[in-house]
Amino acid sequence: MTLRDLPKNTLARILGFNAVDKELETRLREIGFAEGDQVEALHFGLFGRNPMSVRLNGALIALRKGEAQAVLVEVL
């Protein structure tokens, strides 16, 4: 499952990344995404669920659809 598919107000653990573009994976890691971290989907945009906001390590982060699809998660 990707972060993009995570239901609202659901906790998940980051398993890894499936980014086709390695620069995207690097940017996500620089923001703070790492394997084993807990993430929670908080809000989705009105049109196409884009963008979305998540809570990661106590910080609120907004992601575009393509960025969220690059993060693999498992529901806790």
DSSP file (Angstrom, degrees, kcal/mol; ACC not computed):
  #  RESIDUE AA STRUCTURE BP1 BP2  ACC     N-H-->O    O-->H-N    N-H-->O    O-->H-N    TCO  KAPPA ALPHA  PHI   PSI    X-CA   Y-CA   Z-CA
    1    1 A M              0   0    0      0, 0.0    72,-2.8     0, 0.0     2,-0.2   0.000 360.0 360.0 360.0 145.0    0.0    0.0    0.0
    2    2 A T  B >>  -A   72   0A   0     70,-0.2     3,-1.1     1,-0.1     4,-0.5  -0.651 360.0-110.3-101.8 164.0    1.2    3.5   -0.7
    3    3 A L  G >4 S+     0   0    0     68,-2.4     3,-1.0    65,-0.9    66,-0.2   0.829 118.2  63.7 -59.3 -31.9    0.8    6.6    1.5
    4    4 A R  G 34 S+     0   0    0     64,-0.9    -1,-0.3    67,-0.3    65,-0.1   0.823 102.8  48.3 -61.2 -32.9   -1.6    7.9   -1.2
    5    5 A D  G <4 S+     0   0    0     -3,-1.1    -1,-0.2    63,-0.2    -2,-0.2   0.518  83.1 117.0 -86.9  -7.2   -4.0    5.0   -0.5
    6    6 A L    <<  -     0   0    0     -3,-1.0     3,-0.1    -4,-0.5     4,-0.1  -0.438  68.2-120.6 -68.0 127.7   -3.9    5.4    3.3
    7    7 A P    >   -     0   0    0      0, 0.0     3,-1.0     0, 0.0    34,-0.4  -0.275  40.0 -83.2 -65.2 155.2   -7.4    6.3    4.7
    8    8 A K  T 3  S+     0   0    0      1,-0.2    34,-0.2    32,-0.1     3,-0.1  -0.267 112.1  13.0 -59.2 142.1   -7.8    9.5    6.7
    9    9 A N  T 3  S+     0   0    0     32,-3.2     2,-0.5     1,-0.2    -1,-0.2   0.795  95.4 133.6  60.0  33.8   -6.9    9.4   10.4
   10   10 A T    <   -     0   0    0     -3,-1.0    31,-1.2    31,-0.4     2,-0.3  -0.954  50.5-136.7-116.8 131.1   -5.1    6.1   10.0
   11   11 A L  E     +B   40   0A   0     -2,-0.5    65,-2.2    29,-0.2     2,-0.3  -0.621  29.2 171.0 -84.0 143.0   -1.6    5.3   11.4
   12   12 A A  E     -BC  39  75A   0     27,-2.3    27,-2.6    -2,-0.3     2,-0.4  -0.956  29.5-124.7-145.5 163.8    0.9    3.5    9.3
   13   13 A R  E     -BC  38  74A   0     61,-2.7    61,-1.9    -2,-0.3     2,-0.4  -0.922  30.2-118.2-110.9 137.1    4.6    2.5    9.3
   14   14 A I  E     + C   0  73A   0     23,-2.6    22,-3.2    -2,-0.4    59,-0.3  -0.619  29.8 179.0 -76.7 126.4    6.8    3.5    6.5
   15   15 A L  E     -     0   0A   0     57,-3.0     2,-0.3    -2,-0.4    58,-0.2   0.755  53.6 -72.5 -96.3 -31.6    8.3    0.4    4.8
   16   16 A G  E     - C   0  72A   0     56,-1.3    56,-2.4    18,-0.1     2,-0.3  -0.976  52.7 -70.3 166.2-158.0   10.3    2.0    2.0
   17   17 A F  E     - C   0  71A   0     -2,-0.3    54,-0.2    54,-0.2    53,-0.1  -0.959  15.3-171.9-134.0 147.8   10.1    3.8   -1.3
   18   18 A N        +     0   0    0     52,-2.1     2,-0.3    -2,-0.3    53,-0.1  -0.130  34.3 153.7-126.8  36.6    9.1    2.9   -4.8
   19   19 A A        -     0   0    0     51,-0.4    -2,-0.1     1,-0.2    48,-0.0  -0.493  36.5-157.9 -71.5 128.7   10.1    6.2   -6.5
   20   20 A V  S    S+     0   0    0     -2,-0.3     2,-0.6     1,-0.1    -1,-0.2   0.865  87.0  60.9 -69.2 -36.9   11.0    5.8  -10.1
   21   21 A D  S >> S-     0   0    0      1,-0.1     4,-1.4    -3,-0.1     3,-0.8  -0.835  74.1-156.1 -94.6 116.3   13.0    9.0   -9.8
   22   22 A K  H 3> S+     0   0    0     -2,-0.6     4,-2.2     1,-0.2    -1,-0.1   0.776  93.3  63.6 -64.3 -25.8   15.8    8.7   -7.2
   23   23 A E  H 3> S+     0   0    0      2,-0.2     4,-2.4     1,-0.2    -1,-0.2   0.874 100.1  52.7 -65.5 -35.8   15.7   12.5   -6.7
   24   24 A L  H <> S+     0   0    0     -3,-0.8     4,-2.5     2,-0.2    -2,-0.2   0.929 108.7  49.2 -63.8 -45.2   12.2   12.2   -5.4
   25   25 A E  H  X S+     0   0    0     -4,-1.4     4,-2.2     1,-0.2    -2,-0.2   0.909 111.0  50.8 -60.6 -40.9   13.3    9.5   -2.9
   26   26 A T  H  X S+     0   0    0     -4,-2.2     4,-2.2     2,-0.2    -2,-0.2   0.918 110.1  49.1 -62.8 -43.6   16.2   11.8   -1.8
   27   27 A R  H  X S+     0   0    0     -4,-2.4     4,-1.9     2,-0.2    -2,-0.2   0.910 110.4  51.0 -62.6 -42.3   13.8   14.8   -1.3
   28   28 A L  H  X>S+     0   0    0     -4,-2.5     5,-2.3     1,-0.2     4,-1.3   0.904 110.8  48.6 -62.6 -41.0   11.4   12.6    0.7
   29   29 A R  H  <5S+     0   0    0     -4,-2.2    -1,-0.2     1,-0.2    -2,-0.2   0.880 108.8  53.5 -65.8 -37.4   14.3   11.5    2.9
   30   30 A E  H  <5S+     0   0    0     -4,-2.2    -1,-0.2     1,-0.2    -2,-0.2   0.848 105.1  54.6 -65.8 -33.7   15.5   15.1    3.4
   31   31 A I  H  <5S-     0   0    0     -4,-1.9    -1,-0.2    -5,-0.1    -2,-0.2   0.832 131.3 -93.7 -67.1 -32.0   12.0   16.1    4.5
   32   32 A G  T  <5S+     0   0    0     -4,-1.3     2,-0.3     1,-0.3    -3,-0.2   0.403  75.6 141.9 134.1  -1.0   12.2   13.4    7.2
   33   33 A F      < +     0   0    0     -5,-2.3     2,-0.3    -6,-0.1    -1,-0.3  -0.559  22.4 158.1 -73.2 130.5   10.6   10.2    5.7
   34   34 A A    >   -     0   0    0     -2,-0.3     3,-1.8   -18,-0.0   -20,-0.3  -0.989  47.9 -84.5-150.8 152.8   12.5    7.1    6.8
   35   35 A E  T 3  S+     0   0    0     -2,-0.3   -20,-0.2     1,-0.2     3,-0.1  -0.310 113.5  24.0 -57.6 136.1   11.8    3.4    7.1
   36   36 A G  T 3  S+     0   0    0    -22,-3.2    -1,-0.2     1,-0.3   -21,-0.1   0.175  90.5 126.9  94.1 -17.5   10.2    2.5   10.4
   37   37 A D    <   -     0   0    0     -3,-1.8   -23,-2.6   -23,-0.1     2,-0.4  -0.386  59.9-120.3 -72.6 151.2    8.7    6.0   11.1
   38   38 A Q  E     -B   13   0A   0    -25,-0.2    19,-0.9    -3,-0.1     2,-0.3  -0.752  31.4-177.0 -92.1 140.3    5.0    6.3   11.8
   39   39 A V  E     -BD  12  56A   0    -27,-2.6   -27,-2.3    -2,-0.4     2,-0.4  -0.979   9.9-160.3-136.1 147.2    2.9    8.5    9.5
   40   40 A E  E     -BD  11  55A   0     15,-1.7    15,-2.4    -2,-0.3     2,-0.5  -0.995  18.3-132.3-132.6 128.5   -0.8    9.5    9.7
   41   41 A A  E     + D   0  54A   0    -31,-1.2   -32,-3.2   -34,-0.4   -31,-0.4  -0.676  32.0 168.9 -77.1 125.8   -3.0   10.8    6.9
   42   42 A L  E     +     0   0A   0     11,-2.8     2,-0.3    -2,-0.5    12,-0.2   0.810  54.2   3.6-108.6 -41.8   -4.8   13.8    8.1
   43   43 A H  E     - D   0  53A   0     10,-1.5    10,-2.7   -35,-0.1     2,-0.4  -0.999  52.4-154.3-152.8 146.1   -6.5   15.6    5.2
   44   44 A F  E     - D   0  52A   0     -2,-0.3     8,-0.2     8,-0.2     6,-0.2  -0.944  29.9-108.3-122.0 145.3   -7.1   15.2    1.5
   45   45 A G     >  -     0   0    0      6,-2.2     4,-0.6    -2,-0.4     3,-0.0  -0.218  30.0-115.6 -64.5 161.1   -7.7   18.0   -1.1
   46   46 A L  T  4 S+     0   0    0      1,-0.2     2,-0.7     3,-0.1    -1,-0.1   0.839  99.2  58.1 -70.6 -35.0  -11.2   18.3   -2.5
   47   47 A F  T >4 S-     0   0    0      3,-0.5     3,-0.9     1,-0.2    -1,-0.2  -0.854 132.4 -22.4-106.9 107.7  -10.3   17.4   -6.1
   48   48 A G  T 34 S-     0   0    0     -2,-0.7    -1,-0.2     1,-0.2    -2,-0.1   0.721 106.2 -79.8  69.8  21.7   -8.7   14.0   -6.6
   49   49 A R  T 3< S+     0   0    0     -4,-0.6    -1,-0.2     1,-0.2    -3,-0.1   0.827  84.2 170.6  56.0  32.7   -7.5   13.9   -3.0
   50   50 A N    <   +     0   0    0     -3,-0.9    -3,-0.5    -6,-0.2    -1,-0.2  -0.991  47.0  20.7-129.1 129.0   -4.6   16.1   -4.0
   51   51 A P  S    S-     0   0    0      0, 0.0    -6,-2.2     0, 0.0     2,-0.3   0.662  78.6-166.2 -79.3 178.5   -2.7   17.5   -2.1
   52   52 A M  E     -DE  44  63A   0     11,-2.6    11,-3.1    -8,-0.2     2,-0.4  -0.929  11.2-141.1-126.2 154.0   -2.7   15.6    1.1
   53   53 A S  E     -DE  43  62A   0    -10,-2.7   -11,-2.8    -2,-0.3   -10,-1.5  -0.931  21.0-178.2-115.4 143.0   -1.4   16.4    4.6
   54   54 A V  E     -DE  41  61A   0      7,-2.8     7,-2.8    -2,-0.4     2,-0.6  -0.916  26.6-126.6-133.5 157.6    0.2   13.9    6.9
   55   55 A R  E     +DE  40  60A   0    -15,-2.4   -15,-1.7    -2,-0.3     2,-0.4  -0.947  31.8 174.4-105.6 124.1    1.7   13.9   10.4
   56   56 A L  E >   -DE  39  59A   0      3,-2.8     3,-2.1    -2,-0.6   -17,-0.2  -0.971  69.7 -21.2-133.9 116.2    5.3   12.6   10.4
   57   57 A N  T 3  S-     0   0    0    -19,-0.9     3,-0.1    -2,-0.4    -1,-0.1   0.859 127.7 -51.1  53.2  39.0    7.4   12.7   13.6
   58   58 A G  T 3  S+     0   0    0      1,-0.3     2,-0.3     0, 0.0    -1,-0.3   0.375 116.9 111.0  84.2  -4.8    5.1   15.4   15.0
   59   59 A A  E <   -E   56   0A   0     -3,-2.1    -3,-2.8     2,-0.0     2,-0.5  -0.795  65.5-129.7-104.3 145.9    5.4   17.6   11.9
   60   60 A L  E     -E   55   0A   0     -2,-0.3     2,-0.4    -5,-0.2    -5,-0.2  -0.828  30.8-177.1 -92.9 129.2    2.6   18.4    9.5
   61   61 A I  E     -E   54   0A   0     -7,-2.8    -7,-2.8    -2,-0.5     2,-0.4  -0.987  18.7-146.1-131.5 135.6    3.7   17.9    5.9
   62   62 A A  E     -E   53   0A   0     -2,-0.4     2,-0.3    -9,-0.2    -9,-0.2  -0.867  22.2-174.2-100.6 134.2    1.8   18.5    2.6
   63   63 A L  E     -E   52   0A   0    -11,-3.1   -11,-2.6    -2,-0.4     2,-0.1  -0.953  21.2-127.4-128.4 146.1    2.5   16.1   -0.3
   64   64 A R     >  -     0   0    0     -2,-0.3     4,-2.4   -13,-0.2     3,-0.2  -0.454  37.9-102.6 -80.3 164.3    1.4   15.9   -3.9
   65   65 A K  H  > S+     0   0    0      1,-0.2     4,-2.0     2,-0.2     5,-0.2   0.903 121.2  50.6 -55.7 -46.3   -0.2   12.8   -5.2
   66   66 A G  H  4 S+     0   0    0      1,-0.2     4,-0.5     2,-0.2    -1,-0.2   0.846 110.7  49.0 -63.5 -34.7    3.0   11.6   -7.0
   67   67 A E  H >4 S+     0   0    0     -3,-0.2     3,-1.0     1,-0.2     4,-0.2   0.916 110.9  49.5 -70.1 -43.3    5.1   12.1   -3.9
   68   68 A A  H >< S+     0   0    0     -4,-2.4     3,-1.3     1,-0.3   -65,-0.9   0.830 104.9  58.9 -66.6 -32.0    2.6   10.2   -1.7
   69   69 A Q  T 3< S+     0   0    0     -4,-2.0    -1,-0.3     1,-0.2    -2,-0.2   0.682  97.2  62.3 -70.5 -16.2    2.6    7.3   -4.2
   70   70 A A  T <  S+     0   0    0     -3,-1.0   -52,-2.1    -4,-0.5     2,-0.6   0.511  88.3  82.6 -86.6  -4.4    6.3    6.9   -3.8
   71   71 A V  E <   - C   0  17A   0     -3,-1.3   -68,-2.4   -54,-0.2     2,-0.4  -0.900  68.3-151.7-106.9 118.6    6.1    6.0   -0.1
   72   72 A L  E     +AC   2  16A   0    -56,-2.4   -57,-3.0    -2,-0.6   -56,-1.3  -0.735  24.0 173.0 -89.1 133.3    5.2    2.4    0.8
   73   73 A V  E     - C   0  14A   0    -72,-2.8     2,-0.4    -2,-0.4   -59,-0.2  -0.898  26.8-146.3-136.3 162.8    3.4    1.9    4.1
   74   74 A E  E     - C   0  13A   0    -61,-1.9   -61,-2.7    -2,-0.3     2,-0.1  -0.998  31.8-113.9-128.6 137.3    1.7   -0.7    6.2
   75   75 A V  E       C   0  12A   0     -2,-0.4   -63,-0.3   -63,-0.2   -65,-0.0  -0.429 360.0 360.0 -69.7 138.9   -1.3    0.0    8.4
   76   76 A L              0   0    0    -65,-2.2   -64,-0.1    -2,-0.1    -1,-0.1   0.403 360.0 360.0 -92.8 360.0   -0.8   -0.3   12.2
